Amino acid sequence: MTAPIASLVFCSAEASTVDDLRSALASAGMNVPVRSPDELTSRPDAGPIVLVDGGADFESALAICRRLGRSSNDGFAPVVLLTGQEAAGLRRRALDAGADLLVPRSLAPADFLAQLLALVRLKDRQDQVGAKAAEAQRVHKRLQATYHQIETELELARRLQQSFLPQSLPELPEVKFAVEYRPCGQVGGDFYDIFRLDEHHYGFYVADAMGHGVGASLLTIFVKKGVRAKDIIGQSYRLVPPDEVLQRLNHDFIEQALSDTPFITMVYGLFNFRDSTLQFSRAGHPYPLYIPSDGPAQLWQMEGSLLGVFATHYRLRRQVLRPGDKVLFYTDGLDAAGFAEQPVGIPSLLAAAEHFRHLPIDQLVQRLSIDLFGSTKQNDDLTLFGMEIPVH
């Protein structure tokens, strides 16, 4: 006995009226079931090809096609109308009623079978495409959910990172500070801090971890906890010089023995605002830019290795600042800066600093961050931290 084929079903008021067609299909190994019009009230969802018997009553068959055509389905379930009349003039009526194909019963069994098998193959391929599309839709929904979760976690990481940054800068008559902080993503690898150490000193740093994702931003916590700017000794204290601060932090990174060594650059400064003495050390960080009240802008070049790579000593520089002097500390996001006709990077920074040197430090920092990038896409984090000794 032949097995029924799920891709075909006859819709007929009397099973006997399609016995000849069922026999022809059975000879090809297909046992096609028969359903009455009452049993088949709607077009099956991605179901079989429906063969509607219109040999005895064509108008009733058209009504069945209309009912099936009005029903919605998510898949491809063709409706084939079988007619015992001449097909000429009936094809348009059949198609308008919702049939997908009109086949005269007078067609030779071999031709009828060939058309039907071609339609079965087309439906099978359509079903395969539909299944793949459905799977792609399910994958898309899962990806959307995952993306939403990632976005939520990135937003949390952004808020956490922002909480570690100073909410405001000190306001002193002896010195003015300004900063422009522009991560290129939701979270960045740049970070900075400034803090009062006693009645005469402020400590500050600008640092840059390789990359600008969550991993880089997590190093903010490590650095913030690792910067030990003051040693408490009984009832007294000692301000730790910048070179020693970096050396201790470097030692802590090496002690962690991380499998993937994080590349971190940093400049740490200690400023005495009573006598305007600036001390600083750098660890692989871009050179500070000094803009004196008179004379050309210049880079303070000094050696200093990256943090966490190998044990080393860091150099210390002292500089007494005069009224009108400005100093800029920045991250390597400025390597992509362009200004006027100058080459990209440091030449553009120097040219822009000279061009806008007359501006107060807050306006200078803001103007540099805007003019050095313009409308170009920012591909790296940028931090620009400046200080100025006011002219009274």
N, C-alpha and C positions, 0 to 999 in steps of 0.2 A: 504494500500500500504506500502510495506516495505521501510525503509529509506536506502539510499546508505551508504556503509561502506567505510570510507576513507582509510582503510588499504589495499584495493584491487582495481586493475584496469585491465581490459582486453585490450591487444593490438592486434587488429585484423583488417585486411583489409576489411572484411565483418562482420558486427555484427551478421548476421544470423548464421555464422559458429560456434558461441559459445553459441547459444541459449540454447542448451541442458545443458551446464555447468552452465549457468546463472540460468536456471530453478532449477537445483539441489541446487545451493547456495541460491536461493530465498526461497526454501522450508525450508532452515535453518534460514531464516530471514535476508538474506543479499542480498541487491540489488547492484550489482557490475556494475559500468559504463564501457562503451567501448570507447577506443580511437584508432584512426587510427594511423598507423606508422608515418604519416606526423605530426600528432598532438603531438606525443610522441617522440621528437627528442633526448632527453637525459635522463639519469637516474635521477629520481627526487631526490633533496636534502632532505634526511631524509623523503622521501615521501612514497607512498604506495608500496605494493608488486605488481610487474608487471607480469601479466600472459600473456606470448607471445604465440599466437596461431600459432602452427607449423603443424597443421593437414593437410592443403592443400598443403603448399609449405615449406618444411623443410629448404631448403637452404636459402630462403628469411627470415625465422625466425631466422636462425643463423646469418644472416647479421644484423638483428635488435638487436640481443643480443650483437654482436660486437660493434655496435654503442653505445648502452647503456653502455656497459662495459668500453668503452674508456672515457666516460664522468666522470668527478670527482664529488663527492658528499661528504658532511660532515657527513652524517648519514648512517644508514643501510637500503638500499632499495633493497631487493632481487629480482632477475629476475628468474621466473619459466618458463621453456620452456615446452609447451604441445605438444606432438607428437602423431600422429596417427599410426606411425610405431612401430615396435618392439624396445624396449629400448636397447636391447643387441647390443653393438657395436657403439651406438649413444651417449652414456653417455659422453665418453671422448671428442668427438667433441663438444658437447653442453657446457661442462665445459670449454674447451679451448676457445670457442667463447664468454665466459663471463657470461653464465647462472650459477645460483647458485644451481639449482635443475632441473632435467628432470623427468617429470611425463607423463606416457603414458595415452592417452585418453581412452584406453580400461579398465582402472582401474575402479573397482566398485565405484558407486557414494559415498557410505558410506566411503570407503577407501580413495577416492580422497578428500572428505570433511575433514576426520580426519587428513590427511597430511597437508592440507591447513590451518586448524585451529591451528595445532601445530606450523606451520610456523608463523601464525599471532601472536600467543602468544609469540613466540621467538622474533619477531620483536618488539612487544609492550614492552617487557622487555628490549630489546636493546635500544629502544627509551628512556625509563625511565633512563637507565644508561647513555645514551648520554646526556640527559637533565641535570642530576645531574653533569656530568663531565663539561658541559658547564657552569653551575652555579658555580661550583668550580673554573673554570678558570676565571670567572668574579670576584669572590671573591678574587682570587689570585692577579688579576690585581689591584683591589682596595687596597688590602693589600700592594702591591708593591708601589703604589702611596703614601699610608699613610707612609710606611717605608721611602720612599725617602724624604717626607716632614719632618719626624722626624729627619732623618740624616742631612737635611739641617739646621733645627733649632738647633740641637746639635752642628753642626759646627759653627753656629753663636754664640751660648753660649760659645763654647770653645774659639773663638777669643775674645769675650768680657772678659772672665775670664783672658785670657792671657794678655789682655791690662791692667788689674788691678795689674798684678805682675810687680815687678821691671824689667826693661829691661837690667839693669846692676847693679853690686854691687860697692859700694864705693872702691876707691883705695887710701889707706893712708899708709904712712910709719910706723905709730904707731900701726896699726891693719890690719889684713887681714881677709876678709870674703869669704865664699864659700857656695854654695847651690846646692842641687840635688833635683829636683822636678819631680816626676813621678806619674801622675794620672793614675789609672788603666783603666779608660774609657776616652771618649772624654772630659768630664768635670769631675771635682773632687770636693771633699769636703775639701781638704787641701788648705790653702793659707798662704802667708807670705808677709811681706813688711819690708823695711828698708828706713829710711829717716833722713836727717840731720836736727837738731833742732836749733843749733847755731854754733859758731866757735869752740866749745869744745865737743858737744854731738851729738850722733846718737840715735834715737829710732828705735826699731825693734820688730816684733812679728812673731810668728808661731802659726797658729790656725788650728783647725780641726772640721768641722761640721759633724754630724752623716750622714753616707751614702756617696755616691760619684756620685750622679746624678745632674740633673738641679736644683732641689730644694736646695740641699746642696750648689751648686755653687752660687746661688743667694744670700746666706748669706754673700758672699764676699763683696758685695756692702754695706750691712748693717754694717758689722764690719769696713770696710775701712772708712765709713762716721762716725761711732760711736767712733773711737779711737781719743780722744782729748788729744794730747800729750803736748800742750802748751796753757796756758791761757794768753791772751793779756790784759794787764791792763794799759790803757792810753798809754804812750810812752814806757812802760816797759813790761816785760813778766815774766811768771813763768813756769818752766818746771814741768809738772805734774808727780809725782812719779808713778812708775809702779803699786803699789797697788791701788792707786786712779784711775788710768786709767781703771783698771779692774772693780773696784767698780762702776764707772760711766757707763761703758758698760753693766755690769750686770743689773743695774737699768733700763737702756734703754730697754733691752730685756724684763724684767718683765713688764714694762709699756706697751709694745706692746700687752700683753695678748693674745698671739697666741693660737689658739685652740689646735694645735699640737706643744708642746714645743720643739724647736730645741735643741738638745744636742750639745753644743759647748765647746771644750777645747781650752785653749790658754795660751801661755806664752808671757809676754811682758817684754822687756828689755830696759834699758837706760844705754848707755855706754859713759863714759867720756874718750876720747882717749888721753887727755893730761896727766892724772894721772892713766890711765888704771883701773878705778873703774867701776865695773859692778853692776848695781842694776836690780833686776828682781822680778817678782811675777808670780805665776802660778794659773790657774783656771782649775783644773781637768786634766791638761796636763801631759804627761810623764815627769818624772824628768830629768832635764838637766844632761848631762854627762860631768864631769870635768876631763880633762887629764892634770895633772900638769907636769911641765918640769922634776920634779923628784918625785918619789912616784907613787903608783898605781892609776889607774883611779877609779873614785868614782861618785856615783849619789848624786846630791844635793837634798835631800828629804826635802820637806816642804809641809804644808797643803795648800789646795785651792780647793774650790768647783767649779763645772761646772757653766758656764754662763747661766743666764736666768731661773734658777730653783727656787731660793729663795734669799732673801736679806741676804747678808753676808759681812764680812770684809776679805780682803786678806792680807796675810803676805808679808813683804818686806825683801829681803835679799841683803846685800852688800858684794862684794868680790873684793879685789884688785888683779888683775892678774899680774903675773910676766912674764918676757921674756921667751918664750918657752911654756907657758901655752896655752891650747886649751880648748874650750867649744863647746859642740854639743847640739843643740836643734832639736827635731825630733817629728814626729807624730806616732800614734800607728800602722802605717803600719809596723813598725819594730817588732811588736809582733810576726810576722810570720817568722822572720829572723832566719837563721840557719848558724852556723859556726863551722867547724871541727866536733868534737865529742860532742860539748856543747849542752845543752838543748836549744830548740827553744825559742827565745825572748831575754830578758835582759841578761841572761848568755852568749848568743852568741854575743850580742852587746859588752859586756864588754871584752870578749876574743878577738874579732876582733879589738877593739880599742887598746888593749894592743899590739897586734901583729903588727899593722900598725902605732903605735904612733909616730914613727920617721919621717913619711911622712909630708910634708907641708900640710896645712889645705885643700887646693883645691884637692890635690891628695888623702888625707885621706878620704874626703867626697865621692869622686868618687869611691874609692876602696871599701869603706864600702857598698855603695849602690849596687855594683856589687857582692862582695863576700858574702854578707849576704843573697842574694837571689839566686844567681847562675842561673840555668835554670828553677827554679820553677816558676809556674804561679803566677803573682802578683794579689792578690784578694782584695787589699785595696790600697788606695792612700798612697804615701810615700813622705814626705818632710824631708830633712836632711839639717839643717842650721848650719854652723860652723864658729867660729872665733878663731883667734890666735894672740898672741902678739909676733911679730918677735924678733929674737935674732940678735942684730946689732953688 
